[in-house]
Amino acid sequence: MVDSDPKFTVLQWDNELANVSLIRNGLLGCTPTSPELAITFQCLELYHQLRRRQSSFGIQAYAKVLCELHGISQF
């Protein structure tokens, strides 16, 4: 779920906003203009699913989320 390489280059087309370039690459910038940090949509989805299941992030909730994300019937 989390990329092991925390830095990589995102190509920005002429006259394209930085966040548009990031979104095209599956990232969301942390600021509206000139973002220097971005979060992957996968990371946001994982956080969303964890919060939906159980706010305490217990091991059972984590297992359920992994099953959901991988399309496996829950146990």
N, C-alpha and C positions, 0 to 999 in steps of 0.2 A: 504494500500500500504506500509506503514511503520510499521515495527515490534515495538511493545511497549517495548520489552526487548532488550536493546542495547548491552548486553553481553551474549554470550553463548559459549559453548565449541565445537570445531570442531575436530573430531578425525582424526589423521594423521597416515596412514599406514606406515610400515617399508619401508625405501628407497623412500618415496613419497615426492615430493616437496610441500612446504607449499601452494603455489598457486593452485596446482592441487587439494589438499584437499579442499580448499576454493571453487573452481569452482564446485567440486562434490556436494557441499552443497548450490549452488546458490549464491555464493559470489565472488567478485573480490577484491583481495588484492590491497592496495594502494602503495605498493612497490614491486619490483621484487623478493627480498629475505627477509625472516623473517618479513612478514607483521604483524603489530599489529593492523591495522585498515582495515576494508573491507566494501564494498558497495554491497548491494543486486542488482541482475540483474533487479528486479522489479523497484527499485529506478532509475537505469540507464535508463530503458525503459520509465518511466514516464518523466524524464528529456528530453530524446530524443524526445518524442511525443510533449511535451510542446514547445521545440525549433522549431520543424517542423511547428507547427501551428501558433505560434505568439511569438516573442521574448519578448514582454512586459508582458507576463503571466497574461493577463486580465481574468476576470471571465468568459467571453464567451469562450475564448480559453481553459480554464481549464475545462469547462463543455463539450466541444467538445472532449477533450482528454479522459475524463472519459467515455463518450459514446463509443469512439473508443476502449478503453481497455476492456470494458465490452460487446462489440459486439452489441451495440444498435444503430439503425439508427439515424443519426443526425437530430435535429429538424429543 
